[in-house]
Amino acid sequence: MNNPVAASRGTWTAVAPPATMVALTSGKGGVGKSTIATNLAVCLAQRGRRVRLVDTDLALGNVDLLTNVHCRHTLADVVSGRKRLDEVIEEGPHGLEIVGTASGCQMLADLGDSHRQRLIHEVAQLRQDADFLIIDTAAGISRSVVAFCLAADAVWVVTTPEAPAMADAYALIKVLVRSGFAGLLHLVVNLADDPRQARSVHLKMANVVHRFLDTQLHYAGTLLRDEHMVAAVRARRPAVTAYPRSPTAAAIQAMALRLGERPVLKAETRPFLRKVVNWLC
């Protein structure tokens, strides 16, 4: 049989496959990574998928603000041992399940390797009983960022057409490849002037990544400059719900559709976590 099964009280019950784990990250801050992660997660939830969005920007997270959800408990409670990860989940728009993080928490900013390993292990457990697990990482190439990306099936690197953002995006991709990332790498081009500019950015970066890292950089999609996104952020609402007919909403919906239809190479959870632990040590 193709589907895995498990015995339960004398009967055979189908076991659902683990969620597709997608990490959205960036080399440089301020490129719109969190807004894209939030809108993507909400859009997938709108399409009837069970989605969990985890904010792993451990010291400066803002997914709660972008969704206007008050997180009574956060990852800080998990790290301290006061709560389990499944106890800090809050309900967001369209049934989206959100795990927030503390903002300005020094403890999370200076997380040690042992606590980081435990947190990554618990986050990976959220793959059960869900369709998608969307991880919003911090920007940069810190150990926490790289570790969460290594644990994902696919990594979406967000950049803008500006040279500093592209350079930092490439630096992050280089670190991931050299750290043994075995999933699929995608590029999201945000704040582009037009689709031609975005395609040019992807082509340039894909060529460099292939030439120097011998790795394929897939194209996830483009978001053009759109005042609807700015207005939605100010209103603390996802653009896909606040302005469903906007260019931003259409772009996010196209990304969600491609993610839902495109097969993703699933990493086996146990060996993948072992690799993450080995990298951290």
N, C-alpha and C positions, 0 to 999 in steps of 0.2 A: 504493500500500500504506500501511496505517496505521502499521505498525511500522517504525522506522528500521532500516536495514541497513548493513553495512559489508563491503567486499570483503576477503577474507583467503585468500591462496594460490589465487586463481582461483575461490573459492566465496563465496557470500553467507551471512553469519552474522548472526543477530539481535543487536542491541545492547540490553541491558537499560536501562530508564529509570533515571535517578539516584534515589537514596533520597529519601524525604520527610524534609526537615530540619525538626525541631521544636525550638525553644528554650524551655526552662522558665526563667522568671526571676521576680523579685519586686522591688518597690520597697523593701521592708523585710526585714532579715535575721531569721532565727528563725521563719519562717512554715512551714517544712517543705518548701521547694522541692527540696532535694537528695534527700530521702527519697522524694518523689513521682516525681522524674525517674528515680531508680534503680529503684523498683518498677515504674514504667511500662515501662522498658526491659526488665527481666527478664520481665515479663508478656508483652510482645510476642515475646520470644525463646522463651518457653514455647509460644507459639502457632505456632512453626515459622518465624518470620520472622528474617531475618538483620539483626541490630540492632547498631549501634555507639553507645556511650555515651561522650561526651567531657566531661570535667570542665574547664570553662573559668573556674572561679573561680581566677584565676591565682596568688593568693597564699595562699588559705585553703581549698583544695579538700578534700573528704572522701569522695568517691565510693568510693575504695579501702577506707575504713573501713566504709562501709555495705554493701559486698559481701564484705568480708573477703578482698580480693585484694591481694597484695603487688605493687606496681608497681615493677619493677626500674629502669625508665626512665620519665621523665615529660615533660611539655611543656617543662620547663626544659632538657632535653637537646635538644629540637627547636629552641628559641629560640637556644641557644648554638651550634647547628650540628653537635653531636656525633652526632645521630641524625635520621633522617627520621621523619615522623609515623607511617608504616606500620610502623616498627621498634619503636615503643613500645607497641603494642597488646598487651594481656594478655587472656587468656580468663577470663571470669567465669561465673556460674551459667547453665546451659542454653545454653552456647555464646555468650553475650553477649560482645561485644568491647568492652573498656574501655580508654580512654586517660585516665590519671590526670594529676594536676598536683602540683607541689610545695607543701608547706604551710609558710608562713613564709618564703618566698623573696622577698627584697627586689627581686631582678632582675626577677621576674615582676610584682611589684606596681607597679614603675615602668617598665613596658614602653614604649618609644618608639613613635612612629607607624610607622616603617619596619618594625620587628620585629613590630608588631601586624598590619600589612597582610600580611606574609609568613605569619604564623601563621593568620590567617583564610583566606587562600588555600589553605594546606595542609589545614586542617580541611574546607574545601569539597570537596577532592578525595576525602575519605572517603565521599562520596555514591556513588561508583562501586561496583558489585558489592555493594550492600546494599539492604535494603528501607526501613529507617528509620535516620536519624542523629539521636540525641537529644543536645541540647546543654544541659548544666547550667551556667548562667551564675552570676556573682556577683550579689549583691543591689545595688540602687541604680541610678544613672544615669551611671556612669562611661563613658568613651569605649569601653572594651573591651566592656562590657555592651551598649551600644547597637549597636556594630558587629556583634557576633555575632547580635543579634536581627535586624538589617537583612538579614543574609545568609540568614535562615531562611525557609522557606515558610509556617510558622505559628509564632506565639508564644503560649505559655500563661503567663499572668501568675497567680502564686499569691498569694492573700491570706487573711487570717483575718477574722472578723466585726468585729474591733476597729477603731475609727475611725482610729488612726494607720496601721495596715496598709493600710486601704482608701484613705486619703489618699495614701500613698506609692505604692500601686499605680496610682492615677489619674495621679499625677505622671509615673510611668514611661511609661504609655500615651500621655500627652500628648507626651512627648519623642519617642517612636517615631513617632507620627503626624506630628508637625511635622518629623521628619527624613526623611519620605518612605517609611515602611514600607508595602509594597504587598501583604503577605500577609494571612493571616487572624489576627485577635486573639481569644483565648479567655480566659476567667476560670475558675480553679480556686479553690473556696472550701474551705479546710482548717480543721480544728478547730471545725467548726460544732456547735451543740448538737442541731440536728435539721434535716431537709431543708427545712422551711419557712423557717428562718432563713437557710440558704444561698441559697435561691431569692430571698429578699428582698434579700440583699446583691448578687446578680447583677443583679436588676431595677433597683435604685438606681444601681449603677455603669453599667449599660448605658444607662440613660436619660440620665445625665450625659454619658457619652462620646458618645452620639448628638447630644445637644443642643449641646454646646460644641465637639466635634471632628468632627461629621458622619461618624462612623465606627460600624460595627456591632461590638459586643462579644459574641461567641458564648459559650455556656455549655459548659464542658468536663466539669464534674462536681464532686462534693462528697465530702469525707472528713469523717466525724463524729469526735468525740473517741473514741479507742479505745486502751485500754491495750496491746493487741496490738502496735500500732505502736511504742510506747515500749519494750516488751520486745524487739522485733525489733532496734531500733537498739542497745540495750544488748548484744545478742548478736552484733552485726555481721552480721546476716542480713536480707535483704529480707523484708518481712512476707508477701509473696505466696507465698514458699516456706516460711517458718517457721510461718505460721499461715494456710494456704490457705482455711480456712473462716471466717475473721474478717470483720467488716464492712469493715475496711480493704481486704482482699484482694478482696472482692466489688466495692467501689467502683473499685479500680484496674483490675480486669478489665473493668468496664463502660466505663471510659475507653479502655482499649486496644481494645476491640471497636468503639467509635465511631470511634476514630482509624483503625482498619484498614478500616472500611467507608465512612467519609465521604470524598468526594473533596476533595483539597487542591489549591488553585491553585498549580502549580509555577512558580517564578520561573526565568527563563532564567539559567543560572549566570554567563555572561560579563557581560551587562549588570548583573546584580545585584552582582557583585563590583566592577564599575566604580563603581557607585553608592556602595558601601561605602568604596572608596578615596577617592572625591571627598568624602565626608562627613568622613573622617579628616583630610584635608588642610586 
